[in-house]
Structure formats: C-alpha cells, structure tokens
Amino acid sequence: MPLRDFFARHRIATAVIAPATLGVVAIVAATWAISAPGRDDATQLTSSVTECHDMVTISVAGRNDAPAEDSTKLLVDADGKPLPAALAGDHNSEWVDPVVNAPDGAVDPDSYAAVYIAYPADMSSYEDAVETGVANTKQVMTEISAACPDTRFAIVGYSEGADVVRRVAMEIGNQQPGADGEYGIVNPDDVVGVVILADSGRSPGDGPFIGADNACSNPDGFDQKYQGATCTPASGQGAVAGTLGGFGALDGKIASFCSDGDLTCAAPENISLLQLVVNVGRQLDVDRLQAEGLTPATGGDVAVALGRIALAAFADIQAQGLGTWMQSDETFLDVLLRVSDPQYDPAAAPQKPAKADTIAADTLSPLAYLPQKILDEIIGLIATNENTIPVVMSDPYQLTLGPDHTGHHFDYWDDADPNNDRPLTSAQYAAAWLTHLAKQAQAGEPVETKAKPQPEDFATVQAAVQSTTAKPTATTTARPSGTTTTPSTTAGSTTAGTTTPGAGAVTTTPPAPVTTPQVAAPPTTTPPAATTTGSAATTTESPTSTTTGAR
C-alpha cells in the first residue's frame, strides 16, 4: 500500500478512545468471558482499530463458534491492548462467514472488514455469556468509532449471537445523545444494517424487516424483494421473551429472519410451563447438566435456582400486598414467569389492579378471595399451556436441530423457494444486502434509507442464485447421550471438512465454494488455514483445527 494511502487508512482520533462493553432450555446458549492473561507471539496481532475501513461488519457467531482468547489473534486498540474481537481470517465462523465475507470481492480490500466478537460461547451460564457478548460488542464498536469516525457499521448475529446482536441493536437504536450531542456507543446513523438469524427476541407477528416500509419485503434502502407479495411471517415468538422490543432509530435497517419450526424464534404461544423451563435454564450450567446428567451436584444447582425463583415470587407478591394480589387476575404461574426472567427487576414489578373496587382490601381478609383465586389458577394453568403437550410430543429438539441439518435452526442457508417467489436463501439475501451497503460506503454515498440498488447489485444477487447449487450431504445422525428431547440452539463443530452441530451431533460435508458474494450453505471454516475472500477465483481450504457449535 502506498505510504499516502497507509496514513489515510490509519485515521487516529485525537480524542481519548473510550474503553467501553432447554429440551427447550437448550434453545438459548451461552459464552465465556474474555480475560487478559499474558499472550505469546503466536497469538499477538498487529491489526489495530486505527486501520480504518469504509464499512466494518461486527459479527457475533453462535455457540462454540466465537473466537477463543487463548488461541486466536485478537484485534488491538489504539494503545496496542487486546480487544475481545478478531478479524475474519484470523477467526472463521462455520455459519456466519458466508454472510459477512460476501462483500470482500465486491469492494477494494481496504474498504471493508468483518470483525468477530469474542465471548464465552458455551452454556455454563447463558445470561452471563450473552451479557458478556453485549458488553464486548459495544466496547469494540466504540473503539472502532472513536479511532475511525467515518466508518459505517453492519451487525450480524446467528443463534446465540442473534440474542447478543438484538440487545446491542436495541440499545444503540434507543439511546439518546448526551449534552455534547455524542452517543454512548455509536451514532445510530452510522449503523446501516443489522442481520439477526434465528431471532430469539422476536415479537409475535413480526415480519423479517422490522420497522421498514415493507416489513415482509425488504429493508429500507435495498429494493430487492426477499419474498413475494404474499406475506406470511413465522408463527409464534422468540424463546427469550424478556428481550422483545423495538429498535428505535434502527427501525427499517433490521433483517430479523425466523423459520417456522425453529423454536428459538418461533415458539408457539401458550406454552408457559416450557417458557418457565427456558427461564430457569438460562440460569443453570446446562453444559455440566448435559455432560453429567442429574447428579447430587447438578441437582443441587437446579434446586438452588428453583428456590431462588420461588423466594423472588413470594417477595414480588408481598411487594404488591397480599390482599391486592389475591384480588387480581394474576396467577402464581404468571408471577413465576416474570421473576424467573434473568432480566427481572424487583423495583419495576407491575402492580395488578384489584378485581373488586367496591370492597377495600383492608376490610376483607385475603382468604375470602381464596376460592376464586384457586379457580383462576386452574383455568390459567390450562389456558396458558394449551400448546405445551403438542410441542413436547413433536420432539422439539428434533424439530429445531434434526439430523442431517433437517432441523429448522439451519433453514437460513437452505430456505430458497423459487417456485414460490423466494429466489434467495435468508443467508444469500443478507449477503447481497451487506454487499450493497459496502459498495455505498466505499463510494462515500450518503446513508440514504430510500436509495435504490444499482444494476450491478442485482447482477450480484443473480450470480449468487445461479452459483449456489451444492447442499450438505449427511454422514452421521447420532445424538449425544445425556441430551434432552427439547430444542438446543447449538449448531456445528468443524473437523477437517465436516460439520457437526454440537448439541445434535450432525455431520455434513460442505459445498464447493461459490462466486461473489459467498452465500452458499455454510462452509466449514473454524479456523481454516486460509479463508475465502468473496472473489470468484478464491477457494476455501480445509480447516486445520476443531471448533464446536453455532449457538
């Protein structure tokens, strides 16, 4: 690179860079925290946030598919200190690579980069792991934005990483500027696109493009239809109900993909007992429980979690006032669901209105309401669980993570349906959109939410459709012992050209590489000896090490 271009690319901000941020249980997964022990030369990275790009995609992969701090070359901040992130190429994700690497061959090499967030991608504590992912994502984005104020961001997450990305995008989109006009993370205007594959915080009825003018057709600013005129959003809602909400200033720039049957994002309504199991599982060491089964130690952990939730429920009722709660329509199961959510805030517990306004609570014993309360509990238990038995009988684990990638959690790389007006898979569509955004960023075009794609963008899309013909071929279907019959959200381990979802023990052979953008069924690249670049002439070499899982 000429010296002049080198300094142009290394725009260092003058301001100080702020250091920032089961069955059904297994639908949600976790991660490990990034520590900072001594690093040897083999893992030291010279790439710094001060090496600026027109656009950077922040990528959050799923379970056991994120960078490992002790073995991956990490990005460094302006002071040379490691950040919880790695450049694509220094880390490769089996599932997310085809989406985030797509722009590589379509823009200048120095114009675009994809960065993977390091976070503890296991299930030793789901909520702690996701919160670590959120904090690390915000920290990395803040560092890049401070060093490179002209950089635009896309954010992409799959499975467990989808939960991280949703929470980050909601926070960015709903933040308010300070008195100086600056934002705590990044300016929402600098975030040009968000892709959430298997959105576990999805609200009922949400189409794929939340807040867009055409919520079932396309995000604002990319006039390429995802599907035809008939809009049929996935049924149900996300399994992590506590993260439902809007994206504020990012509305219209969100692509939230969900496949029917993927219980991470399309869990039926009225399965309150299963939702309670999910909430409890988010607070357990599910990895240990799965590996060891129900032992005195793991059983003790479950008992402690249940006891903690029960005490929180009684405290919640006491805070409302027993008499007030006895008169209300709220059932004890409703209380358990609320307090078992890891994001429950006792100070924000809702106060339920009394049924009978004509009788003051302090003039009548709460026991007088007991018969009606018991009846409400019975009716509520039945009404809020009408779909629990059908879900359990359908084998939700098999439905979500079936063998040979037949589970709906893998649909996003194989859900094209040209005969029914969907020419692209979800991953292909996301890749084409990111490529379009990267071209706009390189050209220095203003961020225009109503901009139309250029003819070459459509050509890129069509090339992806024509070149993506290979599908995974299965070789094994065994499920590991100790696994429950409820859905997990783990997706894949790679070992020398095979792909095995960690919780489903599914092995596949990856397809041949495709032309730009890279949007074929996920290649097995964690981490490879060499990574794809999105160029038609570039191939993916066999992985040299093993990584497990995608949620």
Salt bridges, closest charged atoms under 4 A:
GLU51 OE2 - HIS10 NE2 3.90
ASP54 OD2 - ARG9 NH1 3.84
GLU69 OE2 - ARG39 NH1 3.70
GLU127 OE2 - ARG167 NH1 2.65
GLU127 OE1 - ARG282 NH2 2.83
GLU131 OE2 - ARG167 NH1 2.86
ASP163 OD1 - ARG167 NE 2.82
GLU171 OE2 - LYS138 NZ 2.77
ASP199 OD1 - ARG166 NE 2.72
ASP213 OD2 - LYS450 NZ 2.37
ASP220 OD2 - LYS450 NZ 3.81
ASP223 OD2 - LYS452 NZ 3.02
ASP262 OD2 - HIS409 ND1 3.01
ASP287 OD1 - ARG63 NH2 2.31
GLU292 OE1 - ARG288 NE 3.36
ASP301 OD2 - ARG288 NH1 3.51
ASP316 OD1 - ARG338 NH2 2.37
ASP329 OD1 - LYS355 NZ 3.53
GLU330 OE2 - ARG338 NH1 2.33
ASP341 OD1 - ARG282 NH2 3.88
ASP376 OD2 - LYS355 NZ 2.63
ASP395 OD2 - ARG479 NH2 3.85
ASP411 OD2 - HIS408 ND1 2.73
ASP414 OD1 - LYS471 NZ 3.73
ASP415 OD2 - ARG422 NH1 3.77
ASP457 OD2 - HIS436 ND1 2.74
ASP457 OD1 - LYS439 NZ 3.52
